[in-house]
Amino acid sequence: MSAAEIEQTLNTVEGICETAAIAISPPQGGPSQLVVYAVVIPEFGHRQEELKASLQAAMRQNLNPLFKIRDLVLVEALPRTASNKVMRRVLRDRFISNQ
């Protein structure tokens, strides 16, 4: 399953402007874990845990019930290249450095 397919599903959740899905390899090994960066509509009042539960439910219903979001990171904007592509490597590096 591609990141684009995951993001397309997550972007349908109420309160979400856009998302970026990245895979993180745990330091102790094992399968990659899903981390979602999300830009939320400013006036949207849900807390992070409620939003994470909504995103998880959308993935369970529309993609694969076995996929689990390890972490949700709320950001004001996603980093982009000059051609407007999301820079997932930058997001991955940020997440790893904040661990």
NUVONU-352858 format. One record per residue (C-alpha): residue number from 1; residue in one letter; x, y, z. Coordinates in steps of 0.5 Angstrom, whole numbers, m for minus. Each point is the difference from the previous one (the first is absolute). Layout:
N
NUM, a, X, Y, Z
...
! end
This chain:
99
1, m, 0, 0, 0
2, s, 3, 7, m2
3, a, 0, 6, 4
4, a, m4, 3, m5
5, e, m6, m5, 1
6, i, 1, 1, 8
7, e, 0, 8, m1
8, q, m6, 0, m5
9, t, m4, m4, 6
10, l, 2, 4, 5
11, n, m1, 7, m3
12, t, m8, m2, 0
13, v, 0, 1, 7
14, e, m4, 6, 3
15, g, 5, 5, 2
16, i, 6, m2, m4
17, c, 3, 4, m5
18, e, 5, m4, m2
19, t, 5, m6, 2
20, a, 6, m3, m1
21, a, 1, m8, 2
22, i, 7, m2, 1
23, a, 3, m7, 2
24, i, 5, 0, 6
25, s, 5, m6, 2
26, p, 0, m1, 7
27, p, 7, 0, 3
28, q, m1, m7, 3
29, g, m2, m3, m7
30, g, m6, m2, m2
31, p, m6, 2, m5
32, s, 0, 7, m2
33, q, m5, 5, 4
34, l, m5, 5, m3
35, v, 1, 7, 2
36, v, m5, 5, m3
37, y, 1, 8, 0
38, a, m6, 3, m1
39, v, m2, 8, m1
40, v, m6, 1, 3
41, i, m6, 5, m2
42, p, 2, 6, 5
43, e, m7, 1, 3
44, f, m1, m8, 1
45, g, 0, m1, 8
46, h, 1, m8, 1
47, r, 6, m2, 4
48, q, 6, m4, m3
49, e, m2, m6, 3
50, e, m7, 0, m3
51, l, 2, 2, m6
52, k, 5, m6, 0
53, a, m6, m4, 1
54, s, m4, 2, m6
55, l, 6, m1, m4
56, q, 1, m7, 2
57, a, m7, m1, m1
58, a, 0, 2, m7
59, m, 6, m4, m1
60, r, m3, m6, 3
61, q, m7, 1, m4
62, n, 3, 2, m7
63, l, 7, m3, 0
64, n, 3, m6, 4
65, p, m3, m1, 7
66, l, 7, m3, 2
67, f, 3, 7, m1
68, k, 2, 4, 6
69, i, 2, 7, 1
70, r, 6, 0, 5
71, d, 0, 8, 0
72, l, m4, 6, m2
73, v, 4, 7, m1
74, l, m4, 6, m1
75, v, 4, 5, m4
76, e, m2, 7, m3
77, a, 2, m2, m7
78, l, 4, m6, m3
79, p, 7, 2, m3
80, r, 0, 0, m8
81, t, 5, 0, m6
82, a, 0, 5, m5
83, s, m5, m5, m4
84, n, m5, 0, 6
85, k, 2, m7, 2
86, v, 0, m2, 7
87, m, 7, m1, 3
88, r, m1, m6, 4
89, r, 7, m1, 1
90, v, 0, 6, 4
91, l, m6, m2, 4
92, r, 3, m7, 2
93, d, 7, 4, 2
94, r, m4, 5, 4
95, f, m4, m6, 3
96, i, 6, m4, 2
97, s, 4, 6, 3
98, n, m6, 1, 4
99, q, 0, m7, 3
! end
